[in-house]
Amino acid sequence: MELLSLKSLLSENAYPGRGIVIGKSEDGKSAVAAYFIMGRSENSRNRIFAEDKTGIRTQAFDPAKLSDPSLIIYAPVRVLGNKTIVTNGDQTDTIYSLMDRQQTFEQALRTREFEPDAPNYTPRISGILHMEDASFNYAMSILKSNNGDPSSCSRFTFAYEHPKSGEGHFIHTYMGDGNPLPSFEGEPKWIRMEGGIDAFTDSIWNALNEENKVSLFVRYIDLATGAFESRIKNKNER
């Protein structure tokens, strides 16, 4: 597998949809998680990320224009002890609740499927970082229809141990624009994690399609202390 440029992957795809990036910072000092959302409809574009305790929530930028909150209003990021959960939907809460009852990441996601938004059947993508002893490991999951057939759910989990400095993985919902939208295919992309939190945030935000991008969240978690820094970018600014 080729080590890829995240900036290039994003700039070459006008509509990757929603995306999760997890990896280790270039200087080796931080675990990194990022999540972005994009939108084509007025309802999808009418959103911002807002901080919520140790995570974030999506909110309507203009509540009067919110036509349907299902599938677009949720908590993408939550923290459970030494675990940080990142997803593209309300399965964040499912993972949080069931892992809090001693189930695994995979067991929690067994209770969920892709989104019921025919004809796209948008994949549910999820990630989890597990911090321990000044190190971490992470996993990514995708739940998708069987080549557009909603009668069958295909489930894939990818686990990564002892991540190397400056490397990570990127998974997203769509291969590109289309009607219906084509679901992500293959393994998460192996990518370079370049720069500190501000440079990394700006690199992602500036590479996302200007018309379709909506919001971005980036977090750097210090491996020695567990302290974290976060950045949020919203196209709709209050």
N, C-alpha and C positions, 0 to 999 in steps of 0.2 A: 504494500500500500504506500502511496506517495504522500509525503508530508506537504500539506497544502496551505495556501494563504487564505485566511478567513476573509480578509478584505476583498480578494479577487473573487472568491465564491459568492459573496454577497453582491458585489458590483455587477457580476455577470448574470444575475438572476433577478428579474424585475419583481417576482412574487414568490419568495420562499415561504411565505405565510407567517407562521410563528416558529421561533427557533430557540434552542437551548444550547449553550456552550458551557462545558466544564473542563477544567484543566489546572495546571500548575503554572504560576507566574514565571516570567523569564528569569527573575533573580532567585527563584526557588524558595522564597519566603512565604508565599501565600497560595492557598487554594482559591480558585476563581470560579465563579458562576455568573452566567449572563443569560438574560431572557429578553426577547423582543417580540412585539406584535406588529402586524400589518393589517391593512383593511382595504377592501374595494368598495363596500357599500357605505352609505352615510352612517348607518347604525354602528358598523364596525369602526369607522374612523372617529366616531364621537366618543373617544375614550382617553383616559390618562392613567398613569400609574401613580398611586399615592402610598406613602409609607404606612404600615400597619403593625405596630409593636415591633417584632423582630423581622417582619417580612413586608410584603406589599399586597395591595389589592388593586383591581381595575375599578375605575369609576367612570360614570358618564361625565364628559366635559360639560355638556349642556343637558341637564336632566329633562328638559322639555322636549328634546329631540330623541330621547331614548325610546325606540319603538318596541324592542324585544330584548330583555335582559338575559334571557337564557343563552348559554354558551359564551357570552362575552363578559359577564360580570362574575368575577371569582377571585380567589387568592392564589396568584401564581407561585408565591414563595412563602414557606413557613419553616420555622425552626423547632425541632423536637430534640431537646437535649443536645447531644453532639452531632446531630444530623440536620442537614439543610436540604429541604425538599423543593424542587423546582418543576412545575408542570404547566401545560397549556390549557388547564381547565379545572373544574371542581374536583377532579381526582386528587388534587393536592390534599383536600380535606379527608378523602378516603384513605390515602396513604398515612397521613398523620394519625387519624383515629385508630386504624387497625395496627399500625406499628406500635402505637402507644399501648396496645393490648397484646404485644409480643408476637404479632405476625410479621412476616418478612415483606420486603418491598414487592416481590413477585406475588406473594399470596394476596396482598392488598389489591394489586392490579388485576388479579383473577376475577374480581367482582365487577370489573368495568369492561367496556368495549369502546370502539371508535364512536365519534359523535354522531347523533341521529340527524344529520343535516343533508339528507338526500338532495341531489345525486352525488355530492362530494364525499360524504362519509369521512369527514376530516379525521385523520389519525389523532389519537391521544398520545402525546409524547411526554415523557417524565424523566426526571433525573434526581439522584440523591447523592450527597456527599457525606461521608462518615469520617469524622475527625477523631484521631486517637494517637496519643503518644507523639505529639509534634509531627504527625504525618496524617495521611488520609488516603482513602480509596473512594471510588465512585462507580455508579452504574447508571445506565440509560435504558429506557424502554420505549417501544412503540407498539401500539395496538391499532391495527388497520384492517379494513375490509379485505376480503380475499379477491383482489383484482377488481374491486368495485361491486362485488357480490355481498350484500349485507347479511346473508344467511350464515356467513362464516367469518369468524374473527381470527386473524393471524397475530400471534403474540411473539415478540422478540425482546430479549433482555441482553445487554452487553455490559460486562463488568470489567473494571480496570483497576489493577493493583499497582502500587509503587509508581505513580505517575512521575515522569521525568520533567525537569524544569523546562519551561518554554514549550510544552506540548499539551494538547488537549483534544477534545472531540466535539463535533458539532452535528446536531440532528435537527431537522425541521419538518414541517408538515407537508409541503408541496414541492414537487420537482420544478415547478414553474407555473406560469399563468395558464389558464385554459378553462373550458366548460365541458364537462365537469373538471374540477381541479385535479391534476394527477398527484396521487399520494407519493410521499418519499419512498425511495427504494434503496435497498442495500444497507451496509453498516454505516454507523455514524462516521462522518468525515474526520480524518486525522489532520489536525491543524496546528499551526504555530501560534503560541500565545506570546504576543509581542508588547513590550512596554509596561509601564506602571498603570494604575487604575485610570487616570485621566486620559492618557494616550490610547489605551485599549478601548475605553468608552467612545472616544471621539472617532477612532478608526472604524468601529462597527457602525456608529450612527451615520457617519458621513458616507459609508459604503451602501447603506440601505437605500432603495429606490425612493426618491424624494416625494413622489406622488402617493405612494402606498404605505410608507412607514408611519407608525403611530406612536409607539413608546418603546423605551429600552431601559432595562435595569441591569446593573453590574455590581457585583460584590467581590471584594478581596478579603479573605479570612486569614489572619496571621496564624501560621502553623505553630508558633512558639507559645502564643498567649490565647488564641481563640478570639481575640478582638477583631472586629470587622469594620470595613469602610464600604459605603455604598454610594452609587451614583444613579440618578434617574434622569432620563431625557424624555420629554413629551413634546410632540409636534404642536399640540394644543396647549398653550401656556396660559395660566391664569394670572 
